């Protein structure tokens, strides 16, 4: 019994020391590198937001158009002769009536004088024949000459009068041929490249050798095509009044030009399913040029009270279109939306958000529903655009 009582304290002491050591290690701060690098959570994912707004937007159709001259005239000679003078420079703007070419007029002046001389001679003979006819009529009435002789003299006078009419027509023709020696511009426009130079012999109405081509550029046409599915809308809005069209050249810095829809083709192209339209532009500053390609925007109408968001806010997921809405507590909510037509940098939202809500426009790749965000900037100070493709 003494042996057991003496041995008990020696066994309990090491156990008590080990127990105290384990308790102190578990209650102290974490040791090692993990404990030193631990940091509190950040303020939120940085994002850019913009407001959802309600506004009036134009309903528009866009297409690539080709600029065409309002009218084109191929200038040809109407008489044969030597081209003696050219009165313009290539590429020059010319007015209607401005002289362009001169053909040697001397042969035609001679023909005019000949025709005038013949007319004067035949006019004298016609007057003599008429007096003879009158005299024979008087003599036949007194039975000094036969009735047959009087009728012959009257027929001769009538023939002389007819010859006089032919001579008068010849004079007018010769005068017209002489006028054709001076070729003038039939329209206001821009002269193209000179196709025949002074000194060449030109032929009348030569189809293979025109003199110059003049194109009218003010006003000017822009031709473009839209899908046949848009035809009912175009016709409906055309019936309400003129439709506005803008044309934007591809040249950097070139301003857009405003015009009016003027032509709707009478058939749909079976090979493309498109229908051609034309718009007329005054083109006073010569912004548009024949053959140029431009971006055409046809405004059909305006759509009031339309909800729009920046185009970058709309995302595409497995379940369709969605966007992130920032709630008052600075967390985000994933919201499925029904989107309409695309705007110039924006998109119509038919259903899913309300005006005044804030939507994320940049930084969506780091977001999940419920995560807290930090707004970097407000990109939605103003929302503007034009509906592309109708609604």
Buried (B, 14 or more C-beta within 10 A) or exposed (E): EEEEEEEEEEEEEEEEEEEEEEEEEEEEEEEEEEEEEEEEEEEBBBBBBBBBBEBEBBBBBBBEBBBBBBBBBEBBBBBBBBBBEBBBEEEBBBEEEBBBBBBBBEBBBEBBEEBBEBBEEBBEBBBEBBEBBEEBBEBBEEEEBEEEEBBBBBEBBBEBBEBBEEBBEBBEEBBEBBBBBBBBBBBBBBBBEBBBEEEEEBEEEEEEEBBBBBBBBBBBBBBBBBBBEBBEBBEEBBEEEEBBBBBBBEEEEBEEBEBBBBEBBEEBEEEEEBBBBBBBBEBEEEBBBBEBBBBBBBBBBEBEEBBBBBBBBBBEEEEEBBBBBBEEEBBBEBBEBEBBBBBBEBBBBEEBBEBEBBBBBBBBEEBEEEBBBEBEEEBBEEBEBBBBBBB
